[in-house]
Amino acid sequence: MAKLNLKSITREAKKEIERSKNLKDLDFIFKKYLGKKSEVSQALRLFKDLSGKEKQKIGKEINTFKNSFKKEIKNKIERIKKEDNKVSGKKDWFDITIPGKKIESGHLHPLTMTKRRIEEIFQKMGFEIAQGSEIETAWYNFDALNIPTDHPARDAWNTLWLKEKDKNGEQFLLRTHTSPMQIHYMEKHNPPLRLIVPGKTFRREATDASHNFQFYQVEGLMVDKNVSIPHLKAVISNFFRLFFNKKVEVRLRPDFFPFTEPSFEISMSCLACGGKGCKVCKKTGWLEMGGSGMIHPNVLKACKLDPKKWQGWAFGFGWDRLAMMRYKIKEIRMFNAGNLRFLKQF
């Protein structure tokens, strides 16, 4: 084993460390003196051929050199950091050699995925998709839908009214349902009609596990010369079957809505609990999805359609609740909570 002149090596290493100007220089110096091809590393490969006393002596000298050398390198790194911070004016030094964090790619919100699935299914059944304004007047939101001025839905407890008014002096409001688009569409298009209207709606009410003051609704409408309740139930049942990819129990119970006659409440078996009862379905095993019925003659007249010639049905339900059933979510408020741990599940 060739004798190492560690004193000479130590002096040369210190000089080179002092002359270094950046981290790249220090990296080169480190590899030169402690790299695989350095004198020290080559000497260590022959270390096994030495006697016990020689191993103890030379081993101690090499360890002393390595510790001293690494300490000099570390001190020089700190001095370079301080000099860099003074030049750049930064208080904290940032090591640009550290690998960066992987940028996470975004994904669709569960409500957006639900909306797209709804539209896909109804389009395959021959329905058009219409979009409406979230700000309406009382005429389109109430009067044209056969909701009189003394109806409770017009109360401030149910409706969010705006201060602004239209050119006729009629006060604007945030739509309480997507039904106003029925009127807009029937005013501009002649029957037969088959469309859905997905969109955001607003009501001034308390929030709980299955209710919110802002929610999403999809309106369905079909107008022709010969349509009936069996058509309505068939369309809704087929939609639920395709949406959940399984057979779902659908229930129509008599109800009252000013814009339909007869009217029905649409309910489906609760998939969150399998019909056993939970806080989403209020322990009933059924979840109310919305309302439906045959379009009231007064609504057709408001759109200048002859109710003796044309008839139709309409339905409306919240796609928030559809998303809750599809993804087994028991709190509607989670959709707008901005909780990334919740959203990353989808």
Secondary structure, 3 states (H helix, E strand, C coil): CCCCCHHHHHHHHHHHHHHCCCHHHHHHHHHHHHCCCCHHHHHHHCHHHCCHHHHHHHHHHHHHHHHHHHHHHHHHHHHHHHHHHHHHCCCCCCCCCCCCCCCCCCCCCHHHHHHHHHHHHHHHCCCEECCCCCEEEHHHHCHHHCCCCCCHHHCCCCCCEEEEECCCCCEEEECCCCCHHHHHHHHHCCCCEEEEEEEEEECCCCCCCCCCCEEEEEEEEEEECCCCHHHHHHHHHHHHHHHHCCCCCEEEEEEEECCEEEEEEEEEECCCCCCCCCCCCCCCCEEEEEEEEEECHHHHHHCCCCCCCCEEEEEEEEHHHHHHHHHCCCCHHHHHCCCHHHHCCC
